[in-house]
Amino acid sequence: MDFIARAVILRGHGEGIVSATKHTDIEAQCAARGMRMTEQRRVIARILASSDDHPDVEELYRRCSAVDSRISISTVYRTVKLFEDAGIIERHDFRDGRARYEQMPESHHDHLINLRTGEVIEFQSEEIEALQAEVARRLGYRLVDHRLELYAVPLDEKPKR
């Protein structure tokens, strides 16, 4: 399957962009790490696990407080930090001035960020992966990890004069 077809498949439908991979339940990962799970942490974990987009803490707080009005924004901040430190969620800084989060994916994917709308499109490209490994090899290195973020505007957007 070529790159374009894979990107379209990974885009999904709806408000956010559906993740390219299946995720393991956040609550199960917390339990496996021996974390104490309060009811508020469970709500935060469930909202994160069900997110099709990459919410920031304020958006996550908005969604969580709709489920449980006793959840404070400081609880969301602390819980997100706890999950991030445990390697359960991943932090992204997509140049919009706010940290955004997604559950740690089971397989690698990259991101294309629409600078006009903030939409995040997850994609996989075997060609890009091979090229990155080849660049590292030519420079005398073995690639062990990377993160690729493409920042773009729609092709049909008229340039500003």
matplotlib code that plots the C-alpha trace (Angstrom):
import matplotlib.pyplot as plt

x = [0.0, 1.4, 1.9, -1.2, -3.5, -2.1, -2.5, -6.1, -6.8, -5.2, -7.1, -10.4, -13.6, -15.1, -13.9, -10.4, -8.1, -8.4, -5.2, -3.3, -2.9, -4.9, -4.2, -3.9, -6.3, -4.6, -6.2, -4.6, -1.2, -1.5, -2.5, 0.5, 2.8, 1.2, -0.3, -3.0, -6.1, -8.6, -12.0, -10.8, -7.7, -9.9, -12.1, -9.0, -7.6, -10.9, -11.2, -7.6, -8.0, -11.2, -9.8, -9.6, -7.5, -4.6, -6.1, -4.3, -4.8, -7.5, -9.5, -9.0, -10.2, -13.3, -14.1, -13.4, -15.3, -18.4, -18.2, -17.2, -17.6, -15.3, -12.2, -10.0, -7.7, -4.7, -5.7, -5.7, -2.3, -0.9, -2.4, -1.2, 2.3, 2.1, 1.0, 3.6, 6.4, 5.3, 5.5, 1.7, 1.0, 3.2, 3.5, 3.6, 4.3, 2.8, 3.9, 0.5, 1.8, 0.2, 1.3, -1.0, -1.2, -1.9, -1.8, 1.5, 1.0, 1.7, 3.4, 5.2, 3.4, 4.2, 2.1, 1.1, -0.3, -2.6, -1.4, -4.8, -7.1, -4.8, -6.0, -3.4, -3.2, -1.4, 0.3, 2.8, 5.2, 7.5, 9.4, 10.0, 11.1, 13.6, 15.0, 15.6, 17.4, 19.5, 20.4, 21.6, 23.6, 25.3, 26.3, 27.7, 24.8, 22.2, 18.8, 17.2, 14.3, 12.8, 9.8, 8.6, 6.2, 5.2, 3.6, 1.4, -1.3, -3.9, -2.9, -6.1, -5.3, -4.5, -1.2, -1.4, -0.1]
y = [0.0, 3.4, 6.4, 8.3, 5.4, 4.7, 8.3, 8.4, 5.2, 6.5, 9.8, 8.2, 10.2, 12.6, 15.7, 14.4, 12.2, 8.5, 7.0, 4.8, 2.0, 0.1, 1.1, -0.9, 0.4, 3.2, 1.8, -1.6, -0.1, 1.9, -1.3, -3.1, -0.4, -0.6, 2.9, 3.7, 4.5, 7.0, 7.5, 10.8, 9.2, 6.5, 9.2, 10.9, 7.6, 6.7, 10.1, 10.0, 6.4, 7.3, 10.5, 10.4, 13.6, 14.9, 17.0, 19.5, 19.6, 22.2, 20.3, 17.1, 18.9, 20.2, 16.6, 15.1, 17.8, 17.0, 13.5, 14.4, 18.0, 17.4, 17.0, 20.0, 21.2, 20.7, 17.0, 16.7, 18.3, 16.1, 12.9, 13.7, 14.2, 10.9, 9.1, 10.8, 10.0, 6.3, 6.1, 5.6, 8.7, 10.8, 14.6, 16.5, 20.2, 21.0, 24.7, 25.9, 26.9, 24.0, 20.5, 17.9, 14.2, 10.8, 7.4, 5.7, 4.0, 0.3, 1.0, 4.0, 6.7, 10.3, 13.5, 16.1, 19.3, 21.6, 25.0, 26.6, 24.3, 22.6, 19.2, 16.5, 13.7, 10.5, 8.6, 5.9, 5.8, 2.9, 5.0, 7.8, 5.2, 3.6, 7.0, 8.1, 4.9, 5.3, 8.9, 7.9, 5.0, 7.2, 9.5, 6.6, 5.9, 3.3, 5.0, 3.9, 6.4, 9.4, 11.7, 13.3, 16.2, 17.9, 21.4, 22.2, 24.3, 23.0, 22.9, 24.7, 27.6, 30.8, 32.4, 35.7, 38.7]
z = [0.0, -0.9, 1.4, 0.3, 0.7, 4.2, 5.3, 4.2, 6.1, 9.2, 9.1, 10.3, 10.7, 13.2, 15.0, 15.9, 14.0, 14.9, 16.1, 13.7, 16.2, 18.7, 22.3, 25.4, 28.1, 30.2, 33.4, 32.8, 32.2, 35.5, 37.3, 35.8, 37.1, 40.6, 40.5, 42.9, 40.9, 42.4, 40.8, 39.4, 37.8, 36.3, 34.7, 33.3, 32.1, 30.4, 28.7, 27.4, 26.2, 24.3, 22.7, 19.0, 18.9, 20.9, 23.7, 25.7, 29.5, 29.3, 26.8, 28.8, 31.9, 30.1, 29.0, 32.5, 34.4, 32.2, 33.6, 37.2, 38.3, 41.3, 39.1, 39.3, 36.6, 39.0, 39.4, 35.6, 35.4, 38.1, 36.6, 33.1, 34.5, 36.4, 33.2, 31.1, 33.6, 33.6, 29.8, 29.4, 27.4, 25.1, 25.1, 21.9, 21.3, 17.9, 17.8, 19.1, 22.5, 24.4, 25.2, 23.7, 24.6, 23.2, 24.6, 23.9, 20.6, 20.1, 16.8, 15.4, 13.5, 12.5, 12.5, 10.0, 11.6, 9.7, 10.8, 9.9, 11.9, 14.4, 13.0, 13.6, 11.0, 12.0, 9.2, 8.5, 5.5, 5.0, 2.5, 5.0, 7.6, 5.2, 4.1, 7.7, 8.5, 5.4, 6.2, 9.7, 8.2, 5.6, 8.5, 10.4, 12.8, 13.5, 14.0, 17.3, 17.5, 15.9, 15.8, 12.6, 12.6, 9.4, 9.6, 6.6, 5.1, 2.7, -1.0, -2.0, 0.3, -1.6, -0.6, 1.2, -0.7]

ax = plt.figure().add_subplot(projection="3d")
ax.plot(x, y, z, "-o")
ax.set_aspect("equal")
plt.show()
